[in-house]
Amino acid sequence: MRRFVLKRLLLAVPTLFGVTAVVFATVALVPGDPVLAFLGPGASPAARHELAGRLGLDRPLPERYGDWLWHALHGDLGASISAQRPVTQLLLPACGQTLLLAGAAFALVITGGTVLGAIGALRPRGLTDRLSGALSTLSLSAPQYSVALLLIAVFAVHWHLLPSGGTHTPFGGGPFDVPRHLVLPAVASALVPLGLTARVFRAALGSVLASELPDALRARGLSRTAVLRHCLHNASPALLTIGGLQLAYLLEGVVFVETLFSWPGLGQLLYNALTARDLPLVEGGVLLTAVFFVGVNILVDTAHAAVDPRVRSSR
């Protein structure tokens, strides 16, 4: 197992290196002048030249990338052009907020996807199977931004049950203030991955239930609960795989949700940085997102190998 994890960590190194190179080149080649965006069109040529030299934008792209990568390896992602603060000081609080939102949405995805998938697999071609399939299809096909606007209109504007945005109520909102602000963005973020998780888990569990395994277990005298537990264990690798992919999706794909609900996370920070042409902040944020994505995949592969020993021997 240790060798398997070490191999996955070593394979992650060239992946991250390739991601940083592509992202740095892409961000650098995007049309627009970050110096002009920061100083404004009325800045003098001398001031623009001085700022470009201070930011290193007057050097060749490979040289700038090598310098940025060397400092990034030492934990220095540079300074934000627009905020005039170290990039890490801006990324870490936003990262914490994104992890909180993604964690709450992921809990809904795993719980709801497992329940809907299990209902459909245990009662195939029945009323409950059709109902769970319809719910998963609705969840999968509903546009995320439309659902978010609908949730705001119904629960925040019309019924006044939940806040429409932000992370807390000014001047104190009680111990349940943050969870109340978390409900609507978490539900909006979880809908699409919940439907996909339910479909994948329903197919995996249905395949196990249709195999010879349940009959063999019942022939050995195991109870219905024990048989179901063994079948769930055999279907769990598919849940781990799709769950890991959806967690990575949530960490990267909550930009619309964070913007609509004014959630101060990584997605909203990167959106504002792109608008302001803040290259160091964009590059640092994308690097952090790539690290999260690779880390989640390593954790999923490790969990998969722990559940299924055949994975360790085949890789």
N, C-alpha and C positions, 0 to 999 in steps of 0.2 A: 504493500500500500504506500509506503514511504517513497519507493522508487516511482510509482505512478504519479504521485503528487509532484515530485521533483521534476519529472519529465514535462508535466503540464506547465509548471512554472517557467521552465527553460523555453518552452515553445511560445510562451506569452511575450518574451522579450522582443523577438523580431516583429511580432504583431504590433506591439506598442510603438516600436521604432517606425514601422511603416505608416501607422496612423498619424504619428506626429509629423512625419515628412509630408504626407499628403495634405493634412490640415494646414500646416504652416504655409505651404505653397499656395493652397487654395485661398486662404485668407489674405495672403499678400497680393494675390493677383485680382482680387475683387475690385471692380471699378470704384474710384473715389479716393480722395486724399485725406488721410487721418489728420495731417497737420492743418489742412484747410478747414476740416470739420471742427477742430479744437479751437483754432485762433479766429476763424471767421474770414469772410472774403475781404475784409478791409485791412488785414494784417500786411505789414511791410515784407518785402522779399527777404530782408535781413533777418527778421524775426522768424519767418518760416524756415529759412536755411538753418538758423541756430537750433530751433526745436527739432528739425529733422536730423541734425547731427547728434543732438542729445539723445534722441530715441534710436539712433542707429539706422534710420531709414535711408541714409545716403550710401550705405554699403551694399555690395552684391548680396543677392538672396542666399546663396549657399553659405556665405560667411555669417550672415545674420542668423541662419538656422543653426549652424554649429555653435555659435555663441549662446543662443537661446537654449539649445538642448543641454549644453554643459552647465548652465546655471540651473536649468530645471532638474537635472540629476542631483543637484545640491540643495533642492528645495526652494530655489529663488525663481519665481515666475515673472519677475519684473514688476513694474509699477503701472497702474491704470492711467491712461491718458486723461480721461474725463474726470475721474475722482481724485487723481493725484495721491493715491494711496497704494500700498503694496497689493498685488493681485490676490495673494493668499488671504489677506485680511478681509477681502470682499467675498472670496469664494467659500471660505469655511462656514460663515453663518448661513449663507444661501444653501450650501450643501446640506447643512443640518435640517433646514426647512424642507428641502426636497426629499431627503431620506424619511422624514416624518410623514409627509404626504404619500410617498411611494409605499412605505411600510403599511400604512392604514389601508391603502387601496389594494395592496397585495394580500392582506388578510381577508378582505372581501372577495378577492379573486379566487383564492384557494378554497375558502369555505363554500362560497356559492358555486364554484365550478365543480367541486367534489360532490356536493349534494345533488346538483342538477344532473351531473353525469351518472352518479350512482342510481338515482331514481330511474333514469332512462334505461340503464343497463339491466336493472333488476326486474323491470316490467316492460320487456321489449314488445313493440307494436301494440301497446295498450294505451289507455287514456293518459296515464301519467307520463308515458314515454313521449306521446305527442305534445303534451303540455310543456314538459321540460325542453323538448326540441324547439318548440315555438318560442319559449322564453330565451333560450340560448341564441336562436337566430335573430330575435329582436335585439338582444344585447349586442350581438356581433355587427349588425347592420346599422345601428343607430349612430349618426354622426356625433362625435364627441362634443364639438362646440355647440351643436343644437341642443343636445341633452343638458349641457351646462347652463345654457340660457333658459331652457325650460325649468330646470330645477330652481334657478334664481327667481324666475317669474312666479312660480307656484309657491315654494316654501319660504322665500324671503320677502317678496313684494306683496303677494296676495294673502298668504296665511300668517306671515310674520312669525314663523316658528323658528327659523334658523337665520343666522347672519348671512349677508350676501357676499362678503369678502373680508380679506384681512386675516390676521391670526389671533387677535384679541380685541376686546372692547375697551375703549379708553376709560380711564378712571376706575378700572377694576371691574371684572365680570364674574368673579367667583371661581371656584376650583374647576368647574366644568366649562370654562370659557373657551379654552383652546380646542377641546373635543367638539364643542358645538360649531366652531368655525371650520373644523376639519371634515365634518360630515358631508357637506355638499361637494366640495372638490374631490374627496375620496371616492364618492359614488360615481361622479362624472368620469374620473380617471379609470375606474375599475370595470366599467360596463363592457367595453370591447374585449379586453383580455379575459374577462369572466366567461363570455360566450364561447371563445375559442378554447379555453381550458375545459369547459363542460363538454364540448364536442369531442375533444381528444380523449378525455378520461372516459367518456361513455363508450367510445370505440375500443379503448384498451381493455376496460373491464368487461365489456360484452364479449370480446374475443376470448378472454380467459374463462368466462362462464360457459361459453360454447365449446370449450375444449374438453378433453377427457379428465382434466384435473378435478373438477367437483365430484364426478362420479367415483373416481379413485379414492378421494378423501372420505366420501360417505361410505364407501365399501369398507374402509378401515374403522368405521364406527364413530367418526367425528360428528359433532353436533352441527346444526345449521350455522350457528354463530362462528364456530371454529372454521368451517368451510369458507364462509364469507371472509373471515380474517385472512386466510391463506390466499384467497383470490385477490383481495385488495393489495396484499403484499406483492403479488406477481404483477399487478397493474401499476404499482407505485413508480417504477422507472419512467413510464410515460408521463406521469404527473410531475415528477421531478424535472424532466426535460422541458416540458411546456411551461411549468411554473418558473423555471429559471429564465427562459426566454421572455416571459411576460414581465418578470421583475426587471430585467434589463430594458424592456420596452417602457415600463413605467418610469424608470430613472431617466430615460432619454426623451420620452414622448409626452411630458406633462406641460409643454410650453404653452399650449392654448389654455389649458385649465388654470395654470398659475397666472396667466395674463388676465383671464376673465374674472377670476376670483381674487385678484390682487394679492396672490400668495407670494411672499418674497423669497422664492426659491431660485434654484440654479437656472431653470428655464427662462424665467422673467429677467434675471440678471443678464443672461446671454442675449436675449432679445433686445434689451436696452443697449447692450454693448455693441451689437451689430448695427443698430440704428445710429449710434454715435461714432461708428468706425473706430472703436477702442480695441485695436488689434491685440495688445498684450492680454487684455481681459478675455477676449474671445478665444485666443490660443490656449490660455490657462484653463478656461472652462471646458473646452472641448477635450483637452488632455485629461482633465479629471473625469469627465464622462467616459472616455475610452478606458481609463483605468478601472472604473466601476464595472463597465461592460465585461472586460476581460476577467476581472475578479469574480463576477457572478458566474461566468461560464466555468471557471476553475472550480468554484464551490459546487456547481451542479454536477460536473464530471466526477468530482470526489465523492459526492453523495451517491451518485449513480453506481460508482465502483464499489462503495460500501454495501449497497443493497444487492447488487448483482456481481458476484465474483468473476463471472465470465468477462466482464468489461476489463478488469485488471489484466487478465491473461491475453486479451486480444489487442492490447495497446502497448 
